[in-house]
Amino acid sequence: MKIGLIGIGDIAKKAYLPALIQAKDVDLYLCSRNREALEEAAATFPGCTTFTDRESWIESGIEAAFVSTATGAHEEIVDELLDHGIHVYVDKPITFYGEASERLLAKAKDNNLILMVGFNRRYAPPYQSIKEVPDPNMIIMQKNRDHQAAEFRTFIVEDFIHVIDTLLYLFPYTIQDIRIRGMQKDGLVHHVMLELEADEGTAIGIMNRNAGTTEETVELMSESETRVVHNISDIVTHQNKQINKHPVNDWEPMLQKRGFFGITAAFIEAVRKGAASYTGYEADSRRHAIAEQMVQKLMKEQ
């Protein structure tokens, strides 16, 4: 299978290229206007075919493509790929705007093409472990950073959307109500909190960009146990008065732990099966819609 990748930034070099180079029966076609980055990638990952011109890259016969460019360029590139009948994997978010993201998802579905969004945490083994806990009544996720207050769309759509996705992945209930709160100053968002309410429980997402540290924690509570994942790695179970730390496989590659191997393999498998069996459109649409809802509410409150 011929698979393209456009955009040779940090995520492409650290995550997608190492994962793709290990995929079976895959030929890689790289595209970037940055010749130096392209040459470096080709030297690090031998066997790749390289292009500096997007048109030639698209016409090379690629069946699917990974889009790992700056978010502002996503819409134009994804549109063009879909117009040429090419399945697309795009870094989150699809675009900065909910309406544009929904349009592209609908376009892909209507044309029997896959458009998968890079929500890698669903494929991270620690989060798959925490999802095994039955009947959760409360989930709390925090994804915090140090001194990085940001404008609305950067904060919510580029970063907090990971929290939205993880909560929806872990929370198995029909959501009855959504509550959004945040603190902002001089056009910058400092922290936000999202509450998803269902008859069976509550899911809470928090991001504080003035937390004094960078960390990520998910705590899932149920009648049988509380399970905690710290920094997409350490898993601890609290049951009665006992605390059990799950064993960590030190030999497990970091890209496997963070879900990049899993999501890359899932996209390739989806392409091989065809769009008729792909079911991710609605879920990804919901994530972008909630992100847009949060942006609109916070902007009204400034």
N, C-alpha and C positions, 0 to 999 in steps of 0.2 A: 504494500500500500504506500502510495506517495503522500506524505504529510508535510505541510508547510508550517513554518513558524516565522512570524513577522514581529520585529522588535527584539533587539538583543540587549536588554537591560539586566539589572541584577536578578530579578525573578527568573527570567529566561535562562540566564547562565547558571544560577544556583539550583533551580528546581526543574524547569521543563526540559532543558537539554539533557541533563543527566538521566532523567526519567525516560525520555524518548529514545535516547541512544541505546537503552537496554531493551526496548520493545522489540518483539520478534516480527520479522517480515515487514519492517517499516523502513522506507527510504526518506531521509530528511532533506527538505528544501528550505534554506534559510534566506530571509530577506531583511535588509537594513540599509538605510542611506549612509550609515556610519561604517565606512570601509574598514577602519581600524578594528571596530568591535566585531565585524563580520569575519575578518581574517583571523582574529584571535579565537573566535568560536570555532572556525573551521580547523584551526591548528589543534585546539583542545579536543574537539570531537571529530576525528577524521572520517571521511566518507560522505560528509554533507555536501550538497550542491548549493552554491551561494548566488544571490542576486542582489543588486543594488536598485533595480527597477521593479516596482510593484506589478506593472502590467505583464512583464515577462515572467515574473514569478507566478502570477495567477494563471497564465497560459501554459505553464510547464506541465500541466496534467495532474496537479495535486487534487486529491479527492477530499481532503479535510485540511483545516488550518487552525493553528493556535495563534491567537492575537494577543500579544504581550507588549503593546505600545502604551503610550500615555493615554489616560482615559479620554481626553479631549479628541483623540483621533479614532476612537473605537467606532463611532456611528458610521462614518464614511467608509472605513475599511470593511466592517461587517456587512454593510449594505452591498458593497461591490462583490464581496465573496458570495453572498447569497444570490446575487444576480447571475453569477457564473455557475450556480448549482453546486457550491462547495460547502460541506458541513463545517461548522465553526465552533471552536472552544474559545471563549474570551475571558480574560481576567475580570474579576468583579471590580466595579459594576459594569453592566453592559454599556450604559452611558450615565452621565450625571443627572439625567432627567427621566422621571418615571414614564411620561408619555412616549418619549423616544425609545426607551427600553422595551415598553409594551409593544410598540409598533414592530420592532425588529423580531421579537419573539413570535408575534402573529404572522409576520412575513415568512419566517422560517417554517413554522408549522403548516401554513397554507401551501408552501412549496415542497413539502415532504423533505425538509432538511432539518438537521439537528443544530440547535443553538444551545450549547451548554455553558453555564457560567462557572467560573473557578472558585466555587465554595469548597475549598479543600478540607475544611474541618469535619465535614460529614464523613470523610474517608479516613480520618485519624483514628487509629486503634483505641486510644484512651477515651475518645468521645463515643466510639462504637460500644465500648465497655460500659460506659455510664448509661447508655441508652437501653442496656439490657435490664436495668432495674424496673420492675413492673409497677404500674399505678403510681407514678410520682404525684405528690400533692403540692410541691413547690420546687421551682428551679431558680437559682440565682447565678447569673453570669456577670463577671466583671472583666473588662478588658481595658486596662489603664495605661497611661503613658506619663512621661515626666516633662512638664513645662512645654506642652505642645498644643495650646489652645489654637483653634482653627476656625475658618469661616464655615458657614452652615453646610454646604454641599461636600466640602472636603471632609469635614468631621463625620457627617452622617453617611453619605453615599459611598465614600471611598473606604471608610474604616468601620464605623459602627454597623454597617450592613452585615459584617461578619457575625456580630452579636445577634442581629435579627435572624440570620440564617440558622445559627446554632440553636437558638431557642426554639424556632419552629421545627427543627429537626428532632429535638429532644422532647418537645411538648406534644403529646399525642391526642390532644383534645380539640374540640371545636371552640374557637375563641369567640366569646360573647362581647367583650369590651376591650378597648385599647386606651391606655392612659400614657401621656407623654409629658415629661417635665424636663427642664434644663436651666442652666445658668449661663448667661451670656453678658459680655461687656465689650463695648466699643466694636460691635460687629463680629466678635469672635465668641465661639462657644467654648466654655470651659468644662462643663460636664452635662451629661444627659442621663435620664432614667426612663426606661420603657417598661410598662406593665401590661402583660397579656392575661386577661381574666377568662376563666372557663368555669363551668359548674363544678368540675372536679379538682381545680387547683389554680395556681398562679405561677406565671413565669416572669421573672424580672431581669432586665438587662441594664447594666450600668457601664458607663465609660467616663472616667475622670482623666482629663488631660493635664491636670496639675496634681498628680498623685505622688510625686516625689520618686516614682519608680515606674518601670515598665513590667507589667505582669498580667497574667490571664488566669482566672480561676472560674471553674464551674462547680456548683454544689447542687446536687439533686437529692431531694428528700422524699421519703415514702414511709409508710407504716412499718416496713420491714427493715429499712436501713437508710443511712445517709451516705452517699458516695461523692467524693470530691476529686476533681482533677486539677492539678496545678501546672500551669505553663505547658499544656498539651503533652504532659509527660507523666508526672507522678500521680498515682491513683491511690486513694486512701478510703477505706470503708469503716464507718462508725456504726456499730451494731450492739445494742444494749450498752454495756460499759466497756466494750472492747474496741480497740482501734487497730486495724490491720492494714499494713502497707502492702500493696500488690507488688510482686517482684518486677523489676525492670530488666528488660533484655538489653544489656549494654552493647550487644553486637547488632542490634536492629538499626538500620540506617536512619538518619534524621529525616530524610525525605519520606520514608515510610511512616515514621511516627507522626509527622505533620500532615499526612494524607495526600502528598503530591504523587507518589507512586500509584496510589489507589485511584485518584481521580483521573490521572492520565490514562491508566489502563481502562477505566470505565468509559471514557470518551471513545477510545479506539474500538472497544468492544461494541459500543452503541453504533458507531459508524459501520462496522462490519455487519451488524444485524439489520440496520436500516432504520429510517425515521418512523416507520409504521409502529415499531415496538417501543419507541422512546416516549417517556411519560413526564419529562422534567419541565415542560413549558409552564404549566400552571404554578408549580412551586416557586420557580424563579421569578415569575411575574408577581407573586404575592410578596416576596421579599423586597422587590424594587418599589412596589406600591406602598408598603409600610414605611420605607425609607423616605419616599416623597411626602407622605403624610406627616412625618416628623419634621422634615425641612419646612413645609408650609406652616405648621403650627408654630415652630420656633421663630420663623421670620415675622409672623404676625405679632409676636410678643416683644419684638425688639423695640 
